[in-house]
Amino acid sequence: MGLGLPVAEIGPEDGWCDDPTDARYNRPVRLPYPGRHERLWRDDGIYDVVVVLGHNDAPPRPGAGSAASLHVARPGYGPTEGCVALALDHLLILLREAGPESRVCVEAD
């Protein structure tokens, strides 16, 4: 696909810890996982392409947000749970131009 970012496949055992009391908070985890987590393998396609945005990860601070990513938008651009979402074709165009130093800036109206 010619992306300027590192790429890794996900599988049914991949998740992301969103439990601020857990030592793996805001980190990838293998499922099953005892702490609260989000499953990355989904049937709705919104995580078919996911870019980890690097929010609250150096080091993670409990309660400062987790699992912030850029991913495929729901039909009609339905709401996310704090992520940024684009139509798949637009997301792939963006990723062809992106590199390790690229930044996503979000402005609130």
C-alpha positions, 0 to 999 in steps of 0.5 A: 500500500506504500505507507510511511508508517509502521504497519501491524495486523490485528487479530481476534486476540488484540485489545486496548486497556482503557482501565485507569486502575490497570498497570497496562492502561492505554496500552495494547493487551492480548485477550482475554484480559482481566482488566477493562479493555476495548476489543480491536477485532470488530465486525463493523469495519471501523477498525479495519485501519487504525492509527495510534495517535500517541495521546497520553502514552509517554508515560500514560497518566491514569484518567487522561484518556486512552485508546485515542486513534484515527480509524475508519468512520461509521456510515454517515460519520456517526460519533466516535468515543473520542477518536478521529474518523475518516471514510476509508478512501480518505483515510488511505489517502492521508496515510499514503502522505503521512510519516512518523513525524506527522501530527493530527491536530483537532480543533473544537468549534 
